[in-house]
Amino acid sequence: QVQLVESGGGLVQAGGSLRLSCAASGRTFSIATMAWFRQFPGQEREFVAASSWRYGPTYYADSKKGRFTISRDSAKNTMYLQMNSLKPEETTVYYCNAQVRSYVYWGRGTQVTVSS
């Protein structure tokens, strides 16, 4: 099994930045890819960015390119999401996941609030 814990969310003004972290534990050697999603009330989870756990490449939703950067520190078993130029409409809960073969593990999420 793999356990994921997100952190780094909080309150930021519009145009500001936050760096989210996703710490993985357990059978981390079995992780193939990790990704960030977000979920707005009443909607399905929305893809933000993804990365191969060991070698790259990285993938982004089109609207996030240039503002969001996904990165990883394999030694710390942690994945990051740097978010710049945040907008109030991006206020929601952000989740990370890890894919191990055909199974996907999820963290509990971290709240990001962008004030106008």
C-alpha positions as CSV (number, residue, x, y, z in Angstrom):
1,Q,0.0,0.0,0.0
2,V,0.9,3.6,-0.5
3,Q,-0.1,6.5,1.9
4,L,-0.2,10.1,0.7
5,V,-0.4,13.2,2.7
6,E,-0.9,16.6,1.1
7,S,0.2,19.9,2.8
8,G,1.0,23.5,1.9
9,G,-2.5,24.7,1.2
10,G,-3.8,27.9,2.8
11,L,-5.0,31.4,2.2
12,V,-3.3,33.5,-0.5
13,Q,-4.3,36.7,-2.3
14,A,-5.1,36.7,-6.0
15,G,-1.9,36.7,-8.0
16,G,0.0,35.0,-5.2
17,S,1.7,31.7,-5.0
18,L,1.6,28.5,-3.0
19,R,3.6,25.3,-3.1
20,L,1.7,22.1,-2.3
21,S,3.5,19.0,-1.1
22,C,2.5,15.4,-1.3
23,A,4.5,13.1,0.9
24,A,4.3,9.4,0.0
25,S,5.0,6.5,2.3
26,G,4.7,2.7,2.3
27,R,5.6,0.9,-0.9
28,T,6.8,3.9,-2.7
29,F,9.1,1.9,-4.9
30,S,6.0,0.6,-6.7
31,I,4.7,4.0,-7.7
32,A,4.6,4.6,-11.5
33,T,3.2,8.1,-11.7
34,M,1.9,10.8,-9.3
35,A,-0.6,13.5,-10.1
36,W,-2.4,16.5,-8.8
37,F,-6.2,17.0,-9.1
38,R,-8.6,19.5,-7.7
39,Q,-12.3,19.2,-7.1
40,F,-14.9,21.9,-7.1
41,P,-18.2,21.4,-5.2
42,G,-20.6,19.3,-7.2
43,Q,-18.1,18.5,-9.9
44,E,-15.8,15.6,-10.6
45,R,-12.1,15.8,-9.8
46,E,-10.2,17.8,-12.4
47,F,-6.7,17.0,-13.6
48,V,-4.0,19.5,-12.9
49,A,-0.6,17.9,-13.5
50,A,1.2,14.6,-13.5
51,S,4.7,13.3,-13.4
52,S,6.4,10.0,-13.8
53,W,7.7,9.1,-10.3
54,R,11.3,8.3,-11.4
55,Y,12.1,9.7,-14.8
56,G,9.6,12.3,-16.0
57,P,8.1,13.5,-18.3
58,T,5.5,15.8,-16.9
59,Y,2.0,16.6,-18.1
60,Y,-0.2,19.6,-17.5
61,A,-3.8,20.5,-18.1
62,D,-3.7,23.2,-20.8
63,S,-4.9,26.0,-18.6
64,K,-2.2,25.3,-16.1
65,K,0.8,25.4,-18.4
66,G,3.1,28.3,-17.5
67,R,1.6,28.9,-14.1
68,F,1.9,25.6,-12.4
69,T,5.0,23.4,-12.1
70,I,5.1,19.8,-10.9
71,S,8.3,18.5,-9.5
72,R,9.5,15.6,-7.2
73,D,12.2,14.8,-4.7
74,S,12.6,11.1,-4.9
75,A,15.0,11.1,-1.9
76,K,12.2,12.6,0.2
77,N,9.4,10.6,-1.5
78,T,7.6,13.9,-2.0
79,M,6.0,15.5,-5.0
80,Y,5.3,19.2,-5.3
81,L,3.0,21.6,-7.1
82,Q,4.2,25.1,-7.4
83,M,1.2,27.4,-8.3
84,N,1.8,30.9,-9.4
85,S,-0.6,33.8,-10.3
86,L,-3.5,32.1,-8.5
87,K,-7.0,33.2,-9.2
88,P,-10.0,33.3,-6.8
89,E,-11.9,30.8,-8.9
90,E,-9.1,28.3,-8.2
91,T,-10.2,28.1,-4.6
92,T,-10.9,24.5,-3.8
93,V,-9.4,21.3,-2.4
94,Y,-6.3,19.9,-4.1
95,Y,-5.6,16.2,-4.1
96,C,-2.6,14.1,-5.0
97,N,-2.7,10.6,-6.2
98,A,-0.2,7.8,-6.9
99,Q,-0.7,5.0,-9.5
100,V,0.6,1.6,-8.7
101,R,-0.1,-0.8,-11.6
102,S,-3.9,-0.5,-12.1
103,Y,-4.7,0.9,-8.6
104,V,-4.8,4.6,-7.7
105,Y,-4.2,5.8,-4.2
106,W,-5.5,9.2,-3.1
107,G,-4.6,11.6,-0.3
108,R,-7.2,13.5,1.8
109,G,-6.5,16.8,0.1
110,T,-5.4,20.3,1.1
111,Q,-7.6,23.4,0.9
112,V,-6.4,26.3,-1.2
113,T,-8.2,29.6,-0.8
114,V,-7.5,32.5,-3.0
115,S,-8.9,35.8,-1.9
116,S,-9.8,38.6,-4.3
